[in-house]
Amino acid sequence: MDRRADVRDTYDRIATHFAATREYAWPEVESFVADATGRVGLDVGCGNCRHAELLADRVDRTIGLDVSRGLLETGRERATDRAFAVDLVQGDAATLPLRTDTVDLAVYVATLHHLPTRESRLASLDELARVLTPDGRALVSAWSTAHDRFDAEEGFDTTVEWTLPGGEPVDRFYHIYAPEEFEADLEESDLVVREWEVSSGNCYAEVAGRA
């Protein structure tokens, strides 16, 4: 089974209902972009563009990337309804279709954990490092074993059910990171870790590209 295609197809299937439950930006992202400025902003795994909307207030051009065409359509609707500009791109987080050293500010939240192999997760972190400008920075997050719904010390692969209206369950792939594993993957990547923490069951890291 092509798990990456499976993740894409899953989110295409649940896109409208999923986006409707994701109205508000995460406080951690709001804090990250609060004093930021730049020329180009990037939201990797943008979904309905709730975080791209924050970037659009801080940078000259915002790019929203997602593997799911269905979710990109919900992002287009939000951008139209709320009158903010975002260039939407369908693409893979492990092979970003952007030039090197072009992104000043990026958010990569709640998406890394959907990549099905460690190789693809590390590739996506390296890609983020590649596209960041020398002064660029990004916020990366992933679901972790610190969340109270999990009882595990080490990272593991699992599926988490999404229930559509009418009661139909849809399985979504997740890699649940142990906090130490999250830190180790960041350290092995081409990113520079400025700081990281666990908040509300998620690992967060503020990172930059290597000079």
DOVEX-210050 format. One record per residue (C-alpha): x negated, y, z; residue in one letter; residue number from 1; chain. Coordinates in nm, 4 decimals. Example, Ala and Ser with C-alpha at 12.3 -4.5 7.8 and 13.67 -1.06 7.14 Angstrom:
BEGIN
       c1       c2       c3 aa   i ch
  -1.2300  -0.4500   0.7800  a   1  A
  -1.3670  -0.1060   0.7140  s   2  A
REM end
This chain:
BEGIN
       c1       c2       c3 aa   i ch
   0.0000   0.0000   0.0000  m   1  A
  -0.1216   0.3507  -0.0875  d   2  A
  -0.0687   0.5098   0.2504  r   3  A
  -0.1370   0.8633   0.1322  r   4  A
   0.1321   0.8309  -0.1322  a   5  A
   0.3568   0.6799   0.1332  d   6  A
   0.3077   0.9867   0.3568  v   7  A
   0.3910   1.2138   0.0622  r   8  A
   0.7034   1.0160  -0.0270  d   9  A
   0.8167   1.0087   0.3367  t  10  A
   0.8005   1.3868   0.3705  y  11  A
   0.9675   1.4384   0.0349  d  12  A
   1.2500   1.2232   0.1677  r  13  A
   1.2969   1.4069   0.4972  i  14  A
   1.1855   1.7534   0.3837  a  15  A
   1.5105   1.9488   0.4167  t  16  A
   1.6073   1.8086   0.7559  h  17  A
   1.2500   1.8234   0.8879  f  18  A
   1.2028   2.1858   0.7832  a  19  A
   1.5304   2.2854   0.9471  a  20  A
   1.3877   2.1751   1.2840  t  21  A
   1.0654   2.3733   1.2386  r  22  A
   1.1895   2.7297   1.2617  e  23  A
   0.9320   2.8852   1.4920  y  24  A
   0.5545   2.9141   1.4814  a  25  A
   0.3485   2.7468   1.7520  w  26  A
   0.2248   2.9860   2.0245  p  27  A
  -0.1309   2.8560   1.9763  e  28  A
  -0.1201   2.9629   1.6120  v  29  A
   0.0280   3.2999   1.7000  e  30  A
  -0.2580   3.3593   1.9442  s  31  A
  -0.5185   3.2452   1.6916  f  32  A
  -0.4103   3.4887   1.4185  v  33  A
  -0.3110   3.7764   1.6498  a  34  A
  -0.6189   3.9942   1.5919  d  35  A
  -0.7330   3.8420   1.2638  a  36  A
  -0.7793   4.0065   0.9258  t  37  A
  -0.9153   3.8853   0.5964  g  38  A
  -0.8778   3.8622   0.2239  r  39  A
  -0.7537   3.5025   0.1815  v  40  A
  -0.5605   3.2885   0.4289  g  41  A
  -0.4898   2.9165   0.3923  l  42  A
  -0.2260   2.7000   0.5582  d  43  A
  -0.3193   2.3320   0.5084  v  44  A
  -0.0104   2.1151   0.5465  g  45  A
   0.2057   2.4244   0.5293  c  46  A
   0.5447   2.2503   0.5368  g  47  A
   0.8151   2.5176   0.5477  n  48  A
   0.5516   2.7953   0.5744  c  49  A
   0.6324   2.9020   0.9303  r  50  A
   0.2577   2.9506   0.9903  h  51  A
   0.1842   3.0828   0.6416  a  52  A
   0.4303   3.3583   0.7321  e  53  A
   0.2011   3.4605   1.0179  l  54  A
  -0.1024   3.4557   0.7887  l  55  A
   0.0772   3.6733   0.5337  a  56  A
   0.0846   3.9569   0.7884  d  57  A
  -0.2924   3.9331   0.8415  r  58  A
  -0.4527   3.8730   0.5022  v  59  A
  -0.4258   4.0057   0.1474  d  60  A
  -0.3367   3.6707  -0.0085  r  61  A
  -0.1899   3.3593   0.1540  t  62  A
  -0.2087   3.0074   0.0116  i  63  A
   0.0168   2.7307   0.1413  g  64  A
  -0.0895   2.3758   0.0543  l  65  A
   0.1100   2.0594   0.1146  d  66  A
   0.1167   1.7109  -0.0356  v  67  A
   0.4979   1.7105  -0.0321  s  68  A
   0.6774   1.8905  -0.3123  r  69  A
   0.9958   1.8745  -0.1071  g  70  A
   0.8375   2.0605   0.1823  l  71  A
   0.6868   2.3176  -0.0556  l  72  A
   1.0383   2.3915  -0.1786  e  73  A
   1.1481   2.4632   0.1789  t  74  A
   0.8483   2.6944   0.2102  g  75  A
   0.9463   2.8742  -0.1077  r  76  A
   1.2969   2.9266   0.0303  e  77  A
   1.1629   3.0639   0.3589  r  78  A
   0.9267   3.3027   0.1795  a  79  A
   1.2130   3.4309  -0.0350  t  80  A
   1.4520   3.4683   0.2587  d  81  A
   1.1958   3.6456   0.4765  r  82  A
   1.0241   3.8453   0.2009  a  83  A
   0.6636   3.7393   0.2498  f  84  A
   0.4179   3.6425  -0.0222  a  85  A
   0.2614   3.2967  -0.0388  v  86  A
   0.1070   3.1029  -0.3263  d  87  A
   0.2248   2.7428  -0.2930  l  88  A
   0.0051   2.4539  -0.4073  v  89  A
   0.0768   2.0814  -0.4065  q  90  A
  -0.2458   1.9092  -0.3075  g  91  A
  -0.4353   1.6704  -0.0839  d  92  A
  -0.6004   1.7977   0.2342  a  93  A
  -0.8994   1.5709   0.1638  a  94  A
  -0.9654   1.7324  -0.1773  t  95  A
  -0.8715   2.0983  -0.1499  l  96  A
  -0.8238   2.2579  -0.4944  p  97  A
  -1.0007   2.5795  -0.3928  l  98  A
  -1.3397   2.7323  -0.4651  r  99  A
  -1.6196   2.7192  -0.2084  t 100  A
  -1.6516   3.0127   0.0356  d 101  A
  -1.3149   3.1732  -0.0453  t 102  A
  -1.1000   3.1412   0.2701  v 103  A
  -1.1338   3.3878   0.5568  d 104  A
  -0.8640   3.2500   0.7862  l 105  A
  -0.7074   2.9036   0.7913  a 106  A
  -0.4640   2.7007   0.9956  v 107  A
  -0.4666   2.3209   0.9716  y 108  A
  -0.2139   2.2097   1.2298  v 109  A
  -0.0110   1.8898   1.2723  a 110  A
  -0.1464   1.7480   0.9452  t 111  A
  -0.4883   1.5891   1.0043  l 112  A
  -0.3222   1.3058   1.1974  h 113  A
  -0.1209   1.2053   0.8883  h 114  A
  -0.4323   1.1126   0.6882  l 115  A
  -0.4524   0.7328   0.6998  p 116  A
  -0.8256   0.6640   0.7338  t 117  A
  -1.1144   0.8151   0.9268  r 118  A
  -1.2930   0.8621   0.5954  e 119  A
  -1.0091   1.0766   0.4610  s 120  A
  -0.9835   1.2726   0.7870  r 121  A
  -1.3564   1.3508   0.7862  l 122  A
  -1.3390   1.4414   0.4165  a 123  A
  -1.0596   1.6881   0.4907  s 124  A
  -1.2612   1.8521   0.7697  l 125  A
  -1.5600   1.8799   0.5359  d 126  A
  -1.3351   2.0322   0.2700  e 127  A
  -1.2126   2.2904   0.5204  l 128  A
  -1.5744   2.3777   0.5986  a 129  A
  -1.6518   2.4083   0.2277  r 130  A
  -1.3753   2.6558   0.1475  v 131  A
  -1.4321   2.8804   0.4520  l 132  A
  -1.6381   3.1943   0.3946  t 133  A
  -1.9545   3.2392   0.6078  p 134  A
  -1.7508   3.4529   0.8497  d 135  A
  -1.4309   3.2517   0.8106  g 136  A
  -1.2618   3.0607   1.0888  r 137  A
  -0.9849   2.8058   1.1231  a 138  A
  -0.7588   2.6441   1.3800  l 139  A
  -0.7331   2.2639   1.3593  v 140  A
  -0.4888   2.0521   1.5601  s 141  A
  -0.3876   1.6880   1.5905  a 142  A
  -0.1558   1.4862   1.8129  w 143  A
  -0.3431   1.3138   2.0940  s 144  A
  -0.3274   1.0370   2.3509  t 145  A
  -0.2892   1.3125   2.6120  a 146  A
   0.0757   1.3469   2.5092  h 147  A
   0.3080   1.2035   2.7716  d 148  A
   0.4791   0.9741   2.5198  r 149  A
   0.1612   0.7696   2.4791  f 150  A
  -0.0109   0.5365   2.7226  d 151  A
  -0.3516   0.4866   2.5639  a 152  A
  -0.7124   0.5822   2.6272  e 153  A
  -0.8427   0.5300   2.2732  e 154  A
  -0.7188   0.6639   1.9414  g 155  A
  -0.4845   0.4428   1.7422  f 156  A
  -0.2688   0.4247   1.4286  d 157  A
   0.1068   0.4104   1.4629  t 158  A
   0.4339   0.5131   1.3040  t 159  A
   0.6758   0.7607   1.4569  v 160  A
   1.0394   0.7453   1.3562  e 161  A
   1.2263   1.0400   1.2077  w 162  A
   1.6049   1.0071   1.2175  t 163  A
   1.7948   1.1621   0.9298  l 164  A
   2.1498   1.2977   0.9660  p 165  A
   2.3716   0.9932   0.9622  g 166  A
   2.1261   0.7927   1.1676  g 167  A
   1.8886   0.6523   0.9040  e 168  A
   1.5382   0.6055   1.0526  p 169  A
   1.2272   0.6928   0.8485  v 170  A
   0.8803   0.5872   0.9689  d 171  A
   0.5975   0.8416   0.9507  r 172  A
   0.2305   0.7418   0.9754  f 173  A
   0.0197   0.8996   1.2504  y 174  A
  -0.3327   0.8565   1.3765  h 175  A
  -0.3133   0.9489   1.7445  i 176  A
  -0.6473   1.0981   1.8451  y 177  A
  -0.8180   1.0449   2.1774  a 178  A
  -0.9504   1.3915   2.2735  p 179  A
  -1.3115   1.2668   2.2738  e 180  A
  -1.2573   1.1145   1.9285  e 181  A
  -1.1199   1.4442   1.7974  f 182  A
  -1.4270   1.6268   1.9245  e 183  A
  -1.6574   1.3600   1.7774  a 184  A
  -1.4988   1.3837   1.4316  d 185  A
  -1.5322   1.7605   1.4352  l 186  A
  -1.8963   1.7341   1.5387  e 187  A
  -1.9656   1.4832   1.2602  e 188  A
  -1.8020   1.7070   1.0012  s 189  A
  -1.9511   2.0133   0.8338  d 190  A
  -1.7549   2.2413   1.0666  l 191  A
  -1.8950   2.4354   1.3603  v 192  A
  -1.6803   2.3991   1.6728  v 193  A
  -1.6382   2.7328   1.8507  r 194  A
  -1.4080   2.5971   2.1224  e 195  A
  -1.1511   2.3247   2.1707  w 196  A
  -0.8816   2.2273   2.4181  e 197  A
  -0.5857   2.0008   2.4799  v 198  A
  -0.2519   2.1814   2.4975  s 199  A
   0.0999   2.0312   2.5080  s 200  A
  -0.0302   1.6918   2.4028  g 201  A
  -0.2236   1.8263   2.1040  n 202  A
  -0.5956   1.8718   2.0508  c 203  A
  -0.6836   2.2184   1.9200  y 204  A
  -1.0156   2.3461   1.7940  a 205  A
  -1.1254   2.6837   1.6638  e 206  A
  -1.3885   2.6143   1.4001  v 207  A
  -1.6051   2.7815   1.1392  a 208  A
  -1.7957   2.6621   0.8348  g 209  A
  -2.1652   2.5911   0.8729  r 210  A
  -2.3853   2.8778   0.7604  a 211  A
REM end
